[in-house]
Amino acid sequence: MIDSLDPESNEIQALILVPSRELAIQIEQVIRTMGSGYKVNAVYGGRPMSKDKIELNTYLQF
C-alpha cells in the first residue's frame, strides 16, 4: 500500500481499519520505523480525543 501513495501529496491518502488497539499501535510503529516519510497516526478508543484532534488537524493544514 505504501508504494502506491504519492509522496508529493499533502492530502490524507490512506485509512487502515483494524480490529484492535494493539494492532493499530503496532502498524503505526512499523510505518514510522520504516522511514517512509509519511505522517501516520493511530486513532483508537480509551484515551482522550483532544490529542487525536490536534494530531489530525496538523495533517489537514498545509
Secondary structure, 3 states (H helix, E strand, C coil): CHHHCCCCCCCCCCCCCCCCHHHHHHHHHHHHHCCCCCCCCCCCCCCCHHHHHHHHHHHHCC
